[in-house]
Amino acid sequence: MKLFSMFKKTEKTGADSTIDSEEILEGSAQSSGTDEVETTLSLHPQWTLSQEQEYVFRFLANELEPLKPNQISLSGIDIDVEPANGSWLVKSFFRSSLEQSISVGSVELMLLDEEGKTLASQEFDLKELGDIPGKSARPWVFVFTKENIFAEEPPAENWKLAFNVQSMVPHKLELEQAWEDGLSAEQKEALEKVVENMPKLKPREVNFAGFQVKKQEDGSIAASIFIRNGHSKQINIEKLPLELIDASGDTVARGSFDLAPLSVKANTSKPWTFIYPKEMVQKEEPDFSRWTIRVPQ
């Protein structure tokens, strides 16, 4: 079944979520006007509609509130559940009050209830919507798969589909003040390049990537890793069990670390050094030609 055929109701249950175009579009031409902007219906060029479906689209589009200049908006229509797999089919208008046509790349969208609680979040490539003409509203179905849904059932009314603007900001290095003070400019630049070249995190993914390991004179082992936060919000880690694995696949050391807690900002990687005291070390002569650090299963 084609997704656009899901648009049959003229009752709108969702609300509007609006941002300034500069938050997701680099170098977009800004209008200096202050008048409200009416948006007109724009259908995807590959859609072939029945007269009845086109009537529903036009009715819904005509009911939308005007935007202010230089705004991008998601206007929620309604939500269906796909019985076969439990996906939520979130119907919405993507709206632009800009004068010129625009195209948007990948961005995480969040489905919020009327109290602002996140019910689902997922990354979408908005290039699939095609070029959005100036001052237009394009209907679309955003399919949230079951693994990205955090509630038992979709909200009945007053929900919003919102841009997670933070997800469009490039992933970057975050340093604790002690690291900031203790590293040279060259060392900081080297760490930044390592972070830039790491594989992209999935939305809400947290992982650990080691970059330096050293056996100390007292028999302890110091392992320096990046704590990588793919969430759109800061995470706080109070207790972290970690095991150190060498090139042979052997467990070299294992322990649980109490942190105070350690905060890692949204969409950043923070370096941290964990020291395994001698009593946590299980292999005397590890092969660190390759190594990894992980949370024990």
Sequence and secondary structure as in RCSB ss.txt:
>XXXX:A:sequence
MKLFSMFKKTEKTGADSTIDSEEILEGSAQSSGTDEVETTLSLHPQWTLSQEQEYVFRFLANELEPLKPNQISLS
GIDIDVEPANGSWLVKSFFRSSLEQSISVGSVELMLLDEEGKTLASQEFDLKELGDIPGKSARPWVFVFTKENIF
AEEPPAENWKLAFNVQSMVPHKLELEQAWEDGLSAEQKEALEKVVENMPKLKPREVNFAGFQVKKQEDGSIAASI
FIRNGHSKQINIEKLPLELIDASGDTVARGSFDLAPLSVKANTSKPWTFIYPKEMVQKEEPDFSRWTIRVPQ
>XXXX:A:secstr
  GGGG       B EEEEEGGGT TT       S B  EE   TT    HHHHHHHHHHHHTS  B TTEEEEE
EEEEEE TTT  EEEEEEEEE  SS B   EEEEEEE TT  EEEEEEEEGGGG  B TTEEEEEEEEE GGGB 
SSS  SSSBEEEEEGGGGS  EE   HHHHHHS HHHHHHHHHHHHHS    TT EEEEEEEEEE TTS EEEEE
EEEE SSS EEEEEEEEEEEETTS EEEEEEEEEEEEEE TTEEEEEEEEE GGGB  SS  TTSEEEE   
